[in-house]
Amino acid sequence: MKKILLIHTGGTFGMVPVEPSQMLAPPDIQDQVLSHVPEIQQIARVDFSVIFNLDSANIQIHHWQQLARHIYENYPRYDGFVIIHGTDAMVYTAAALSFMLPGIRKPVIFTGSQRPLAQIRSDARSNLINSLELATHPIPEVAIFFGTRLFRGNRTLKISSTHYDAFDSPNFPPLAEVGLDIEIARHLLLKPGPNPLALKDALDTRVFSFQFFPGLKPEYLKALLESPLKAVVIEALGVGNLAVQENSLIPWIKDFTRAGKLVVITSQSPYGRTDLNLYECGQMIQDAGGISAHDMTTPTTIVKLMFLLGQYAGEVGRVRDELTVPLAGEISPEETENRIQE
């Protein structure tokens, strides 16, 4: 029987009704889970761990680092890992771990719930059972399971605060679907590279993001230029469009880039990819120094910038080059993306 480490970090799953700031002991988690979901003992040998107990909106970068280190240190002892996590910031933590744990060869599966485990009609029970069972399979990914589907963590977005199918992966198919059977899309799984698991937990938080909207005045962004920021992510319209006539952002992008900082363009549209070669305004953005995020989600783009800036401190050119290279399946070559859409 496989051995799985179940890590509790907090969130709505709410196995024990205590104040968020209070630390839960592993026996408390174990007692609550086994009282509500005793059948998990038929799935795997499960050990319980609690490293913090937070609403995910309160999770900070040092919590990502703590979680990554916890998995790294326990990696030889377990066949897989399941992380109970609040849903609101889950995609950020999953993206972070996908970059911080290169060489992963075992499943690291995030899950949570819209209703606490102890409540009637809770989705926590089924999410936990399916996540634990998936963690016994050879899935070398940091993933998110919710509802009936397993997604690559750094491809996922939270799309609903009220539905049980709360997550989706707009530009990459599910890694697995759970019904009467578990169907794993093995051809989509990342292929483990030659290097063993490593821990790369240096991150730089000097990243900012904002959403473009008609009427946004460039002077509002002046403070960003004068700040210690190293990179800004702009959620643009469509395939990466911004104002380039009245209230043009082109001069600001040029100034920001000349200052040795990065401007990265994502899209407010969850499906598709940014393409700065398609329209004249996109070409102007690119000429000014803007970088296309292609089909990366905005949360993953933000986290990847933090990771790259932490890994290559002072090497802006290196960060620019690495940003559009897939590190953990977070970005598709254009031909692959087209094939997936078909």
KOLVEX-119408 format. One record per residue (C-alpha): residue number from 1; residue in three letters; chain; x, y, z. Coordinates in Angstrom, 1 decimal. Each point is the difference from the previous one (the first is absolute). Layout:
+-----+-----+----+--------+--------+--------+
:   i :  aa : ch :     c1 :     c2 :     c3 :
+-----+-----+----+--------+--------+--------+
: NUM : Ala :  A :      X :      Y :      Z :
...
+-----+-----+----+--------+--------+--------+
END
This chain:
+-----+-----+----+--------+--------+--------+
:   i :  aa : ch :     c1 :     c2 :     c3 :
+-----+-----+----+--------+--------+--------+
:   1 : Met :  A :    0.0 :    0.0 :    0.0 :
:   2 : Lys :  A :    1.3 :    3.4 :   -0.9 :
:   3 : Lys :  A :    1.0 :    2.5 :    2.6 :
:   4 : Ile :  A :   -1.4 :    3.6 :   -0.3 :
:   5 : Leu :  A :    0.7 :    3.1 :    2.1 :
:   6 : Leu :  A :   -3.2 :    2.1 :    0.5 :
:   7 : Ile :  A :    1.1 :    3.6 :    0.8 :
:   8 : His :  A :   -2.6 :    2.4 :    1.4 :
:   9 : Thr :  A :    0.6 :    3.7 :   -0.5 :
:  10 : Gly :  A :   -3.5 :    1.4 :    0.8 :
:  11 : Gly :  A :   -2.9 :    1.2 :   -2.0 :
:  12 : Thr :  A :   -3.7 :   -0.7 :   -0.2 :
:  13 : Phe :  A :    0.6 :   -3.7 :    0.3 :
:  14 : Gly :  A :   -0.4 :    0.9 :    3.7 :
:  15 : Met :  A :    0.6 :   -3.3 :    1.6 :
:  16 : Val :  A :    0.3 :    1.5 :    3.4 :
:  17 : Pro :  A :   -2.0 :    3.2 :    1.0 :
:  18 : Val :  A :    2.8 :    2.1 :    1.5 :
:  19 : Glu :  A :    1.3 :    3.5 :   -0.5 :
:  20 : Pro :  A :    2.1 :    0.2 :   -3.2 :
:  21 : Ser :  A :    3.0 :    1.1 :    2.0 :
:  22 : Gln :  A :    0.0 :   -3.1 :    2.2 :
:  23 : Met :  A :    2.3 :   -2.9 :   -1.0 :
:  24 : Leu :  A :   -1.6 :   -3.4 :   -0.4 :
:  25 : Ala :  A :    1.8 :   -3.1 :    1.1 :
:  26 : Pro :  A :    0.2 :   -2.9 :   -2.5 :
:  27 : Pro :  A :   -2.0 :   -2.2 :    2.4 :
:  28 : Asp :  A :   -2.9 :    2.5 :   -0.2 :
:  29 : Ile :  A :    0.1 :   -0.2 :   -3.8 :
:  30 : Gln :  A :    0.2 :   -3.7 :    0.0 :
:  31 : Asp :  A :   -2.9 :   -0.5 :    2.4 :
:  32 : Gln :  A :   -2.2 :    2.4 :   -2.0 :
:  33 : Val :  A :    0.8 :   -1.5 :   -3.4 :
:  34 : Leu :  A :   -0.3 :   -3.6 :    1.2 :
:  35 : Ser :  A :   -3.3 :    0.7 :    1.7 :
:  36 : His :  A :   -1.5 :    1.4 :   -3.2 :
:  37 : Val :  A :    1.9 :   -1.9 :   -2.6 :
:  38 : Pro :  A :    1.1 :   -3.3 :    1.5 :
:  39 : Glu :  A :    0.3 :   -1.7 :   -3.4 :
:  40 : Ile :  A :    3.2 :    1.9 :   -0.8 :
:  41 : Gln :  A :    1.7 :   -2.8 :    1.9 :
:  42 : Gln :  A :   -0.9 :   -2.3 :   -2.8 :
:  43 : Ile :  A :    1.7 :    2.3 :   -2.6 :
:  44 : Ala :  A :    3.4 :    0.5 :    1.6 :
:  45 : Arg :  A :    2.0 :    0.2 :    3.2 :
:  46 : Val :  A :   -0.6 :    3.7 :    0.8 :
:  47 : Asp :  A :    2.2 :    2.0 :    2.4 :
:  48 : Phe :  A :   -1.3 :    3.5 :    1.1 :
:  49 : Ser :  A :    2.0 :    3.2 :    0.1 :
:  50 : Val :  A :   -1.0 :    3.6 :    0.9 :
:  51 : Ile :  A :    2.5 :    2.8 :   -0.9 :
:  52 : Phe :  A :   -2.4 :    3.0 :    0.4 :
:  53 : Asn :  A :   -3.7 :    0.7 :    0.2 :
:  54 : Leu :  A :   -1.0 :    3.0 :   -2.1 :
:  55 : Asp :  A :   -2.7 :    1.4 :   -2.2 :
:  56 : Ser :  A :    1.9 :   -0.1 :   -3.3 :
:  57 : Ala :  A :   -0.4 :    3.7 :   -0.4 :
:  58 : Asn :  A :    2.5 :    0.3 :    2.9 :
:  59 : Ile :  A :    2.6 :   -2.2 :   -1.6 :
:  60 : Gln :  A :    3.3 :    1.7 :   -0.7 :
:  61 : Ile :  A :    3.2 :   -0.9 :   -1.9 :
:  62 : His :  A :    1.6 :   -1.5 :    3.0 :
:  63 : His :  A :   -2.9 :   -2.4 :    0.3 :
:  64 : Trp :  A :    0.7 :   -1.2 :   -3.5 :
:  65 : Gln :  A :    3.6 :   -0.5 :    1.0 :
:  66 : Gln :  A :   -0.9 :   -1.8 :    3.1 :
:  67 : Leu :  A :   -2.3 :   -2.4 :   -1.9 :
:  68 : Ala :  A :    2.5 :   -0.7 :   -2.7 :
:  69 : Arg :  A :    2.7 :   -0.8 :    2.6 :
:  70 : His :  A :   -2.4 :   -2.3 :    1.9 :
:  71 : Ile :  A :   -0.7 :   -2.0 :   -3.2 :
:  72 : Tyr :  A :    3.7 :    0.0 :   -0.9 :
:  73 : Glu :  A :    1.0 :   -1.3 :    3.4 :
:  74 : Asn :  A :   -2.7 :   -2.7 :    0.1 :
:  75 : Tyr :  A :    0.4 :   -1.0 :   -3.7 :
:  76 : Pro :  A :    1.9 :   -3.2 :    0.5 :
:  77 : Arg :  A :   -2.5 :   -1.4 :    2.6 :
:  78 : Tyr :  A :   -3.2 :    0.3 :   -2.1 :
:  79 : Asp :  A :   -1.5 :   -1.1 :   -3.3 :
:  80 : Gly :  A :   -2.1 :    3.2 :   -0.3 :
:  81 : Phe :  A :   -1.2 :    3.1 :    1.7 :
:  82 : Val :  A :   -3.5 :    1.5 :    0.4 :
:  83 : Ile :  A :   -0.3 :    3.6 :    1.2 :
:  84 : Ile :  A :   -3.2 :    1.4 :    1.5 :
:  85 : His :  A :    0.0 :    3.7 :   -0.9 :
:  86 : Gly :  A :   -2.4 :    2.9 :   -0.1 :
:  87 : Thr :  A :   -1.5 :    0.4 :   -3.5 :
:  88 : Asp :  A :    0.5 :    3.8 :   -0.4 :
:  89 : Ala :  A :    3.8 :    0.0 :   -0.4 :
:  90 : Met :  A :    0.5 :   -3.7 :   -0.9 :
:  91 : Val :  A :    1.1 :    0.7 :   -3.6 :
:  92 : Tyr :  A :    2.8 :    2.3 :    1.2 :
:  93 : Thr :  A :    1.4 :   -2.6 :    2.5 :
:  94 : Ala :  A :   -0.3 :   -2.8 :   -2.6 :
:  95 : Ala :  A :    1.8 :    2.0 :   -2.6 :
:  96 : Ala :  A :    2.7 :    0.9 :    2.5 :
:  97 : Leu :  A :    0.7 :   -3.6 :    1.0 :
:  98 : Ser :  A :    0.1 :   -1.0 :   -3.7 :
:  99 : Phe :  A :    3.0 :    2.3 :   -0.4 :
: 100 : Met :  A :    1.6 :   -0.5 :    3.4 :
: 101 : Leu :  A :    0.1 :   -3.8 :   -0.2 :
: 102 : Pro :  A :    1.6 :   -0.8 :   -3.4 :
: 103 : Gly :  A :    0.6 :   -3.7 :   -0.7 :
: 104 : Ile :  A :   -3.2 :   -1.1 :    1.9 :
: 105 : Arg :  A :   -0.8 :   -3.6 :   -0.9 :
: 106 : Lys :  A :   -2.9 :   -0.5 :    2.5 :
: 107 : Pro :  A :   -3.5 :    1.5 :    0.1 :
: 108 : Val :  A :   -0.5 :    3.2 :    2.0 :
: 109 : Ile :  A :   -3.7 :    0.6 :    0.0 :
: 110 : Phe :  A :   -1.8 :    3.0 :    1.4 :
: 111 : Thr :  A :   -3.6 :   -0.2 :    1.0 :
: 112 : Gly :  A :   -2.5 :    1.7 :    2.2 :
: 113 : Ser :  A :   -3.7 :    0.6 :    0.1 :
: 114 : Gln :  A :   -2.8 :    2.5 :   -0.3 :
: 115 : Arg :  A :   -1.7 :   -1.3 :    3.2 :
: 116 : Pro :  A :    1.7 :   -1.2 :    3.2 :
: 117 : Leu :  A :    0.4 :   -3.8 :    0.4 :
: 118 : Ala :  A :   -2.4 :   -0.2 :    2.9 :
: 119 : Gln :  A :   -2.9 :    1.7 :   -1.9 :
: 120 : Ile :  A :   -2.8 :   -1.7 :   -1.8 :
: 121 : Arg :  A :    0.5 :   -0.1 :   -3.8 :
: 122 : Ser :  A :    3.7 :    0.8 :    0.4 :
: 123 : Asp :  A :    2.2 :   -0.6 :   -3.0 :
: 124 : Ala :  A :    3.0 :   -0.5 :    2.3 :
: 125 : Arg :  A :   -0.5 :   -3.7 :    0.4 :
: 126 : Ser :  A :    0.0 :   -0.9 :   -3.7 :
: 127 : Asn :  A :    2.8 :    2.5 :   -0.8 :
: 128 : Leu :  A :    2.2 :   -1.6 :    2.7 :
: 129 : Ile :  A :   -0.8 :   -3.6 :   -1.0 :
: 130 : Asn :  A :    0.7 :    0.6 :   -3.6 :
: 131 : Ser :  A :    3.2 :    2.0 :    0.7 :
: 132 : Leu :  A :    1.4 :   -2.7 :    2.2 :
: 133 : Glu :  A :   -0.8 :   -2.7 :   -2.6 :
: 134 : Leu :  A :    1.6 :    2.1 :   -2.8 :
: 135 : Ala :  A :    3.0 :    0.5 :    2.2 :
: 136 : Thr :  A :    0.6 :   -3.8 :   -0.2 :
: 137 : His :  A :    0.5 :    0.2 :   -3.8 :
: 138 : Pro :  A :    3.2 :    0.9 :   -1.8 :
: 139 : Ile :  A :   -0.8 :    3.7 :   -0.7 :
: 140 : Pro :  A :    3.3 :    2.0 :    0.1 :
: 141 : Glu :  A :   -1.8 :    3.3 :    0.3 :
: 142 : Val :  A :   -1.1 :    2.7 :    2.4 :
: 143 : Ala :  A :   -3.7 :   -0.1 :   -0.6 :
: 144 : Ile :  A :   -3.4 :    1.2 :    1.2 :
: 145 : Phe :  A :   -2.9 :   -2.3 :    0.5 :
: 146 : Phe :  A :   -3.5 :    1.4 :    0.4 :
: 147 : Gly :  A :   -3.5 :   -1.4 :   -0.9 :
: 148 : Thr :  A :    0.8 :   -2.8 :   -2.5 :
: 149 : Arg :  A :    3.2 :    1.3 :   -1.7 :
: 150 : Leu :  A :    3.7 :    0.1 :    0.6 :
: 151 : Phe :  A :    1.7 :    3.0 :   -1.5 :
: 152 : Arg :  A :    3.7 :    1.0 :   -0.4 :
: 153 : Gly :  A :    0.4 :    2.5 :    2.9 :
: 154 : Asn :  A :    1.7 :    2.8 :   -1.9 :
: 155 : Arg :  A :   -2.7 :   -0.2 :   -2.8 :
: 156 : Thr :  A :   -3.0 :    0.4 :    2.4 :
: 157 : Leu :  A :   -2.3 :    2.9 :    0.8 :
: 158 : Lys :  A :   -2.7 :    0.2 :    2.7 :
: 159 : Ile :  A :   -3.2 :    0.8 :   -2.0 :
: 160 : Ser :  A :   -2.7 :   -0.2 :    2.7 :
: 161 : Ser :  A :   -0.5 :    0.8 :    3.7 :
: 162 : Thr :  A :   -3.3 :   -1.8 :    0.2 :
: 163 : His :  A :    0.1 :   -3.1 :   -2.3 :
: 164 : Tyr :  A :    1.6 :   -3.3 :    0.8 :
: 165 : Asp :  A :    1.8 :    0.1 :   -3.4 :
: 166 : Ala :  A :    1.9 :    3.0 :    1.2 :
: 167 : Phe :  A :    3.2 :   -0.4 :   -2.1 :
: 168 : Asp :  A :    0.8 :   -0.3 :   -3.7 :
: 169 : Ser :  A :    3.0 :   -0.1 :   -2.2 :
: 170 : Pro :  A :   -1.0 :    2.1 :   -3.0 :
: 171 : Asn :  A :    3.1 :   -0.7 :   -2.2 :
: 172 : Phe :  A :    1.0 :   -3.5 :    0.9 :
: 173 : Pro :  A :   -2.2 :   -3.2 :    0.3 :
: 174 : Pro :  A :   -0.5 :   -1.7 :    3.4 :
: 175 : Leu :  A :    2.7 :   -2.5 :    1.0 :
: 176 : Ala :  A :   -2.7 :   -2.3 :    1.3 :
: 177 : Glu :  A :   -3.8 :   -0.4 :    0.3 :
: 178 : Val :  A :   -1.7 :   -1.9 :    2.8 :
: 179 : Gly :  A :   -3.3 :   -1.7 :   -0.6 :
: 180 : Leu :  A :   -0.8 :   -3.7 :    0.5 :
: 181 : Asp :  A :    3.7 :   -0.5 :   -1.1 :
: 182 : Ile :  A :    3.0 :    2.2 :    0.3 :
: 183 : Glu :  A :    1.2 :    1.0 :   -3.5 :
: 184 : Ile :  A :    3.5 :    1.4 :   -0.1 :
: 185 : Ala :  A :    1.2 :    1.8 :   -3.1 :
: 186 : Arg :  A :    3.5 :   -1.4 :    0.2 :
: 187 : His :  A :    1.0 :    1.6 :   -3.3 :
: 188 : Leu :  A :   -0.4 :    3.4 :    1.6 :
: 189 : Leu :  A :    2.0 :   -0.7 :    3.1 :
: 190 : Leu :  A :    3.4 :    1.6 :    0.4 :
: 191 : Lys :  A :    2.9 :   -2.2 :   -0.9 :
: 192 : Pro :  A :    2.5 :   -0.2 :    2.9 :
: 193 : Gly :  A :    3.4 :    1.4 :   -1.0 :
: 194 : Pro :  A :    3.4 :   -1.4 :    0.8 :
: 195 : Asn :  A :    0.6 :    2.1 :    3.1 :
: 196 : Pro :  A :   -1.2 :   -1.1 :    3.5 :
: 197 : Leu :  A :   -2.4 :    2.1 :    2.1 :
: 198 : Ala :  A :    1.5 :    3.3 :    1.1 :
: 199 : Leu :  A :   -1.2 :    2.8 :    2.2 :
: 200 : Lys :  A :    0.2 :    3.5 :   -1.5 :
: 201 : Asp :  A :   -1.7 :    2.3 :    2.4 :
: 202 : Ala :  A :    1.6 :    3.4 :   -0.6 :
: 203 : Leu :  A :   -2.8 :    2.4 :   -1.0 :
: 204 : Asp :  A :   -0.1 :    3.7 :   -0.6 :
: 205 : Thr :  A :   -3.3 :    1.7 :    0.7 :
: 206 : Arg :  A :    0.7 :    3.2 :   -1.9 :
: 207 : Val :  A :   -2.8 :   -0.7 :   -2.5 :
: 208 : Phe :  A :   -3.2 :    1.9 :   -0.6 :
: 209 : Ser :  A :   -3.1 :   -0.7 :   -2.1 :
: 210 : Phe :  A :   -2.9 :    2.1 :   -1.2 :
: 211 : Gln :  A :   -2.9 :   -0.3 :   -2.4 :
: 212 : Phe :  A :   -0.2 :    2.4 :   -3.0 :
: 213 : Phe :  A :   -3.3 :    1.8 :   -0.6 :
: 214 : Pro :  A :   -1.1 :    2.7 :   -2.4 :
: 215 : Gly :  A :    0.8 :    3.4 :    1.4 :
: 216 : Leu :  A :    3.0 :   -1.1 :    2.1 :
: 217 : Lys :  A :    2.4 :    3.0 :    0.2 :
: 218 : Pro :  A :    3.7 :   -0.7 :   -0.3 :
: 219 : Glu :  A :    0.8 :    2.6 :    2.7 :
: 220 : Tyr :  A :   -1.7 :   -2.3 :    2.5 :
: 221 : Leu :  A :    2.8 :   -2.5 :   -0.7 :
: 222 : Lys :  A :    2.9 :    2.5 :    0.7 :
: 223 : Ala :  A :    0.4 :   -1.2 :    3.5 :
: 224 : Leu :  A :    0.7 :   -3.5 :   -1.3 :
: 225 : Leu :  A :    2.9 :    1.3 :   -2.0 :
: 226 : Glu :  A :    1.5 :    1.6 :    3.1 :
: 227 : Ser :  A :   -0.6 :   -3.0 :    2.2 :
: 228 : Pro :  A :    2.5 :   -2.9 :    0.7 :
: 229 : Leu :  A :   -2.2 :   -2.3 :   -2.2 :
: 230 : Lys :  A :    1.9 :   -2.3 :   -2.4 :
: 231 : Ala :  A :   -3.0 :   -1.1 :   -2.1 :
: 232 : Val :  A :   -3.6 :    0.9 :   -0.8 :
: 233 : Val :  A :   -2.6 :   -2.2 :   -1.4 :
: 234 : Ile :  A :   -2.7 :    1.7 :   -2.0 :
: 235 : Glu :  A :   -3.3 :   -1.9 :   -0.7 :
: 236 : Ala :  A :   -0.8 :    1.4 :   -3.4 :
: 237 : Leu :  A :   -3.0 :   -0.3 :   -2.3 :
: 238 : Gly :  A :   -0.4 :   -2.9 :   -2.4 :
: 239 : Val :  A :    3.3 :   -1.3 :   -1.4 :
: 240 : Gly :  A :    1.9 :    2.7 :    1.8 :
: 241 : Asn :  A :   -1.4 :    3.4 :   -1.0 :
: 242 : Leu :  A :    0.5 :    3.3 :    1.9 :
: 243 : Ala :  A :   -0.7 :    3.6 :   -0.8 :
: 244 : Val :  A :    2.7 :    1.3 :   -2.4 :
: 245 : Gln :  A :   -1.7 :    3.3 :   -1.1 :
: 246 : Glu :  A :   -1.8 :    2.1 :    2.6 :
: 247 : Asn :  A :    1.4 :   -0.9 :    3.5 :
: 248 : Ser :  A :    2.6 :   -2.1 :   -1.7 :
: 249 : Leu :  A :    2.0 :   -2.3 :    2.2 :
: 250 : Ile :  A :    2.8 :   -0.4 :   -2.4 :
: 251 : Pro :  A :    2.2 :    2.8 :    1.4 :
: 252 : Trp :  A :   -0.4 :   -1.4 :    3.5 :
: 253 : Ile :  A :    0.9 :   -3.6 :   -1.2 :
: 254 : Lys :  A :    3.1 :    1.5 :   -1.7 :
: 255 : Asp :  A :    1.0 :    1.9 :    3.2 :
: 256 : Phe :  A :   -0.6 :   -3.1 :    2.2 :
: 257 : Thr :  A :    2.1 :   -2.2 :   -2.3 :
: 258 : Arg :  A :    2.8 :    2.5 :   -0.3 :
: 259 : Ala :  A :    0.2 :    0.0 :    3.8 :
: 260 : Gly :  A :    1.0 :   -3.6 :   -0.1 :
: 261 : Lys :  A :   -3.4 :   -1.3 :    0.9 :
: 262 : Leu :  A :   -2.4 :   -2.4 :   -1.7 :
: 263 : Val :  A :   -3.5 :    0.5 :   -1.4 :
: 264 : Val :  A :   -1.9 :   -3.2 :   -0.6 :
: 265 : Ile :  A :   -3.3 :   -0.2 :   -1.9 :
: 266 : Thr :  A :   -2.7 :   -2.5 :    0.9 :
: 267 : Ser :  A :   -3.7 :    0.0 :   -1.1 :
: 268 : Gln :  A :   -3.2 :    0.6 :    1.9 :
: 269 : Ser :  A :   -1.5 :   -2.7 :   -2.2 :
: 270 : Pro :  A :    0.6 :   -3.4 :    1.7 :
: 271 : Tyr :  A :    0.0 :   -1.9 :   -3.3 :
: 272 : Gly :  A :    2.6 :    0.4 :   -2.7 :
: 273 : Arg :  A :    3.4 :    1.7 :    0.1 :
: 274 : Thr :  A :    1.5 :    3.4 :   -0.2 :
: 275 : Asp :  A :    1.5 :    0.7 :   -3.4 :
: 276 : Leu :  A :    1.8 :    3.3 :   -0.4 :
: 277 : Asn :  A :    0.7 :   -0.6 :   -3.7 :
: 278 : Leu :  A :   -3.7 :   -0.1 :   -1.0 :
: 279 : Tyr :  A :   -1.0 :    3.7 :    0.1 :
: 280 : Glu :  A :    1.9 :    3.3 :   -0.4 :
: 281 : Cys :  A :   -0.5 :    0.9 :    3.7 :
: 282 : Gly :  A :    1.5 :   -3.3 :    1.1 :
: 283 : Gln :  A :    3.0 :    0.6 :   -2.2 :
: 284 : Met :  A :    0.4 :    3.5 :    1.5 :
: 285 : Ile :  A :   -0.1 :   -1.6 :    3.5 :
: 286 : Gln :  A :    2.6 :   -2.5 :   -1.0 :
: 287 : Asp :  A :    2.2 :    2.6 :   -1.6 :
: 288 : Ala :  A :   -0.2 :    2.0 :    3.2 :
: 289 : Gly :  A :    1.3 :   -3.0 :    2.0 :
: 290 : Gly :  A :   -3.2 :   -1.8 :    1.0 :
: 291 : Ile :  A :    0.2 :   -3.8 :    0.3 :
: 292 : Ser :  A :   -2.8 :   -2.4 :   -1.0 :
: 293 : Ala :  A :   -1.0 :   -2.5 :    2.7 :
: 294 : His :  A :   -1.5 :   -2.2 :   -2.8 :
: 295 : Asp :  A :   -2.5 :   -2.4 :    1.6 :
: 296 : Met :  A :    1.2 :    0.3 :    3.6 :
: 297 : Thr :  A :   -2.7 :    1.0 :    2.5 :
: 298 : Thr :  A :    0.5 :    3.3 :    1.8 :
: 299 : Pro :  A :    0.6 :   -1.6 :    3.4 :
: 300 : Thr :  A :    2.6 :   -2.4 :   -1.4 :
: 301 : Thr :  A :    1.7 :    2.9 :   -1.8 :
: 302 : Ile :  A :    0.3 :    2.0 :    3.2 :
: 303 : Val :  A :    1.3 :   -3.0 :    1.9 :
: 304 : Lys :  A :    2.5 :   -1.0 :   -2.8 :
: 305 : Leu :  A :    1.4 :    3.6 :    0.0 :
: 306 : Met :  A :    0.5 :   -0.2 :    3.8 :
: 307 : Phe :  A :    1.8 :   -3.4 :   -0.4 :
: 308 : Leu :  A :    2.2 :    1.1 :   -2.9 :
: 309 : Leu :  A :    0.9 :    3.3 :    1.7 :
: 310 : Gly :  A :    0.9 :   -1.9 :    3.1 :
: 311 : Gln :  A :    2.1 :   -2.6 :   -2.0 :
: 312 : Tyr :  A :    1.8 :    2.6 :   -2.2 :
: 313 : Ala :  A :    0.4 :    3.0 :    2.2 :
: 314 : Gly :  A :    1.3 :    3.0 :   -2.0 :
: 315 : Glu :  A :   -0.2 :   -1.9 :   -3.3 :
: 316 : Val :  A :   -3.0 :    1.7 :   -1.7 :
: 317 : Gly :  A :    1.0 :   -1.4 :   -3.4 :
: 318 : Arg :  A :    0.0 :   -3.5 :    1.3 :
: 319 : Val :  A :   -3.4 :    0.4 :    1.6 :
: 320 : Arg :  A :   -1.4 :    1.4 :   -3.2 :
: 321 : Asp :  A :    1.4 :   -3.0 :   -2.0 :
: 322 : Glu :  A :   -1.2 :   -2.6 :    2.5 :
: 323 : Leu :  A :   -3.5 :    1.5 :    0.4 :
: 324 : Thr :  A :   -1.3 :   -1.4 :   -3.3 :
: 325 : Val :  A :    1.8 :   -3.4 :    0.4 :
: 326 : Pro :  A :   -2.2 :   -2.7 :    1.6 :
: 327 : Leu :  A :    1.4 :   -1.1 :    3.3 :
: 328 : Ala :  A :   -2.8 :   -2.2 :    1.4 :
: 329 : Gly :  A :   -2.5 :   -0.2 :   -2.8 :
: 330 : Glu :  A :   -1.4 :    3.4 :    0.7 :
: 331 : Ile :  A :    0.3 :    1.3 :   -3.6 :
: 332 : Ser :  A :   -0.6 :   -1.6 :   -3.4 :
: 333 : Pro :  A :    1.9 :    0.4 :   -3.2 :
: 334 : Glu :  A :   -2.4 :    1.5 :   -2.5 :
: 335 : Glu :  A :   -0.3 :   -3.2 :   -2.0 :
: 336 : Thr :  A :   -0.8 :   -2.0 :    3.1 :
: 337 : Glu :  A :   -2.6 :    2.6 :    1.1 :
: 338 : Asn :  A :   -1.7 :   -0.1 :   -3.4 :
: 339 : Arg :  A :   -0.1 :   -3.8 :    0.1 :
: 340 : Ile :  A :   -1.6 :    0.0 :    3.4 :
: 341 : Gln :  A :   -2.7 :    2.5 :   -1.1 :
: 342 : Glu :  A :   -0.9 :   -2.2 :   -3.0 :
+-----+-----+----+--------+--------+--------+
END
